[in-house]
């Protein structure tokens, strides 16, 4: 809430107008998304929550989770980190969550699991901010999986009746669950998601070596009180801890998620270098236009084709041209083209941020 108020005040200063009550907040950090290289397994993986296989022992951890708003907020009380691997059939996740008091209550599949402490996975295979997956699990191994058509901020809806068919999950408790009289070590989660089930939103499934997906991990943590041998959840705001920080308390900003690059090397041969896609800088630039156009519309009741009116000074990547904006009958289209004419990066009023390959553009320009 404090960032919403800060953003509203910023809008007032920029345009000298009364803030809009429905203003859509922008992320309050500019840090680049975190990166992870996902390697192939050495052999079969048994989903039991323990990660006992040699493959898991060799796989690298992500960075330890931070507050969802970034380093400006206090560090999480308990450590959380994740590993990933893949093979021809599945992508695998293993999460380790330190927790001295493991508890959970929800047992119904596809209930809102984050009303308990939970672990969450978010996946946007093509990185366009639309059609992405959300997965939640608690310490009782109760699962919620859903497909989102687009972020809620853009009028998206959650398809709760969609399931990751063939998915396997397991939870291991280091201690005793729902027993307030002892101290636990924590809990771990192991998940296998079949490529076939993820193919609906994936440009290629399994991905080609070198392909990059937008991914993030979240942990929701509630404060509890001990009542005898049981726990009672306190209804003060929950903690939100994530791998790649969002810059605001909202996981549904896919443009802020981390980047996972798939390697065809095995996990015992981790020599693949993460490569920075030069088109990502152009996508970030277009995202700034989207934020500012939304704010402009909320204040003026219309979109604009003027960067000057948007009060926006862009750092245009050297590989791309200055963006152009066209107001349409129902919104806007903004785009930039790479200097070599091969790529067009565009975004519209619904926040869909795409990269198109213009295969004939270079030849046409040279004629």
QUILIN-V823109 format. One record per backbone hydrogen bond with DSSP energy under -1.0 kcal/mol. CO is the residue of the C=O (numbers start at 1). NH is the residue of the N-H. Records with the same first field share a line. If there is no record, write none. Layout:
CO = NH + NH
This chain:
1 = 5
2 = 6
3 = 7
4 = 8
5 = 9
6 = 10
7 = 11
8 = 12
9 = 13
10 = 14
11 = 15
12 = 16
20 = 23
34 = 259
36 = 261
38 = 263
39 = 86
40 = 267
46 = 48
53 = 57
54 = 58
55 = 59
66 = 242
67 = 70
68 = 246 + 247
70 = 73
79 = 98
80 = 65
81 = 96
82 = 62
83 = 94
85 = 92
86 = 41
89 = 195
90 = 87
91 = 193
92 = 85
93 = 191
94 = 83
95 = 189
96 = 81
97 = 187
100 = 184
102 = 178
108 = 111
111 = 113
112 = 115
113 = 116
118 = 220
119 = 137
120 = 218
121 = 135
122 = 216
123 = 133
124 = 214
128 = 353
132 = 148
133 = 123
134 = 146
135 = 121
136 = 144
137 = 119
138 = 141
142 = 138
143 = 110
144 = 136
146 = 134
147 = 159
148 = 132
149 = 131
151 = 154 + 156
152 = 155
157 = 149
158 = 160
159 = 147 + 162
163 = 165
164 = 167
168 = 192
170 = 190
172 = 188
173 = 175
174 = 185 + 186
179 = 182
185 = 99
186 = 174
187 = 97
188 = 172
189 = 95
190 = 170
191 = 93
192 = 168
193 = 91
194 = 198
198 = 201
208 = 211
211 = 262
213 = 260
214 = 124
215 = 258
216 = 122
217 = 243
218 = 120
219 = 241
220 = 118
221 = 239
223 = 234
225 = 232
227 = 230
229 = 180
230 = 227
232 = 225
239 = 221
240 = 68
241 = 219
242 = 66
247 = 28
248 = 250
251 = 253
253 = 256
254 = 257
258 = 215
259 = 36
260 = 213
261 = 38
262 = 210
265 = 40
266 = 269
269 = 271
277 = 280
279 = 283
280 = 284
281 = 285
282 = 286
283 = 287
284 = 288
285 = 289
286 = 290
287 = 291
288 = 292
289 = 293
290 = 294
291 = 295
292 = 296
293 = 297
294 = 298
295 = 299
296 = 300
297 = 301
306 = 310
307 = 312
308 = 311
314 = 316
317 = 320
319 = 339
324 = 335
326 = 333
331 = 328
332 = 349
333 = 326
334 = 347
335 = 324
336 = 345
337 = 321
338 = 341
342 = 358
343 = 338
344 = 356
345 = 336
346 = 354
347 = 334
348 = 351
354 = 346
356 = 344
357 = 359
358 = 361
360 = 364
361 = 365
362 = 366
